[in-house]
């Protein structure tokens, strides 16, 4: 299935009500039409934040499977991703983001 919908779907009022599996299928599709991986990250954050208390437990799987953190430019990792402090409440998410930062800065 080709996903020809841009991430503007995340701007619709229904986006935050998508079931997790549907969100996963949309955001992890290799044919998703986005300008940057940061768009995917922001869409995921919007969905997670809508019901943060219940959804934060799903964040590691969704972050790992849907967002290619290593393709977010280094400066955006630092200025847009790292400041999302509530995401770091989950140790697995913290690990994934820190691993991406180490990778893009060559600190492996």
C-alpha positions as CSV (number, residue, x, y, z in Angstrom):
1,X,0.0,0.0,0.0
2,X,1.4,3.4,-0.9
3,X,0.7,6.1,1.6
4,X,0.3,9.2,-0.5
5,X,-1.0,11.2,2.5
6,X,1.5,13.7,3.8
7,X,1.9,14.0,7.6
8,X,-0.7,16.8,7.4
9,X,-3.0,14.1,8.5
10,X,-1.6,14.8,11.9
11,X,-3.3,18.2,11.7
12,X,-6.7,16.7,11.4
13,X,-8.8,16.5,14.6
14,X,-9.2,12.7,14.1
15,X,-5.4,12.0,14.1
16,X,-5.0,11.8,17.9
17,X,-7.9,9.3,18.1
18,X,-6.2,6.8,15.7
19,X,-5.6,3.4,17.3
20,X,-2.0,2.6,18.0
21,X,-1.8,-0.1,15.3
22,X,-3.2,2.2,12.6
23,X,-0.8,4.9,13.6
24,X,2.1,2.4,13.5
25,X,1.1,1.3,9.9
26,X,0.9,4.9,8.7
27,X,4.1,6.2,10.3
28,X,6.3,3.2,9.6
29,X,5.3,2.9,6.0
30,X,8.5,3.4,3.8
31,X,6.3,5.3,1.3
32,X,5.1,7.9,3.7
33,X,5.4,11.2,2.0
34,X,7.3,13.5,4.4
35,X,9.8,16.3,3.9
36,X,11.9,15.1,6.9
37,X,12.0,12.5,9.6
38,X,11.3,15.3,12.1
39,X,7.8,15.5,10.7
40,X,7.2,11.9,11.6
41,X,8.7,12.5,15.1
42,X,6.4,15.5,15.6
43,X,3.3,13.6,14.5
44,X,4.2,10.8,16.9
45,X,4.6,13.3,19.7
46,X,1.3,14.9,19.0
47,X,-0.4,11.5,19.1
48,X,1.4,10.4,22.3
49,X,0.8,13.7,24.1
50,X,-2.9,13.6,23.5
51,X,-3.2,10.8,26.1
52,X,0.3,10.8,27.5
53,X,-0.5,8.9,30.7
54,X,-1.9,5.9,28.8
55,X,0.3,6.1,25.7
56,X,3.7,6.8,27.0
57,X,4.2,3.0,27.5
58,X,3.8,2.6,23.7
59,X,6.4,5.3,23.0
60,X,9.5,3.1,22.8
61,X,8.0,0.7,20.2
62,X,6.6,3.5,18.1
63,X,9.7,5.6,18.4
64,X,11.9,2.7,17.4
65,X,9.7,1.4,14.6
66,X,8.3,4.6,13.1
67,X,10.9,7.3,13.5
68,X,14.3,7.1,11.9
69,X,16.0,9.2,14.5
70,X,19.4,8.8,12.8
71,X,18.0,10.7,9.8
72,X,17.1,13.8,11.8
73,X,19.8,16.4,11.4
74,X,22.1,16.7,14.4
75,X,21.0,20.3,15.2
76,X,17.4,19.3,15.2
77,X,18.0,16.3,17.4
78,X,19.5,18.7,20.0
79,X,17.0,21.5,19.5
80,X,13.7,19.7,18.8
81,X,14.0,16.1,20.1
82,X,16.2,16.3,23.2
83,X,14.1,19.0,24.9
84,X,11.0,16.8,25.0
85,X,11.6,16.0,28.6
86,X,8.5,14.0,29.2
87,X,9.6,11.5,26.6
88,X,12.7,10.9,28.7
89,X,10.5,9.7,31.6
90,X,10.6,6.4,29.7
91,X,14.1,4.9,30.0
92,X,13.8,3.0,26.7
93,X,12.9,6.3,24.8
94,X,15.8,8.0,26.6
95,X,18.1,5.2,25.4
96,X,16.9,5.5,21.8
97,X,17.3,9.2,21.6
98,X,20.7,9.2,23.2
99,X,21.8,6.4,20.9
100,X,20.7,8.5,17.9
101,X,22.5,11.5,19.2
102,X,25.7,9.5,19.8
103,X,25.4,8.0,16.3
104,X,24.9,11.3,14.4
105,X,27.7,13.0,16.3
106,X,30.1,10.0,15.8
107,X,30.3,9.2,19.5
108,X,29.7,5.5,19.2
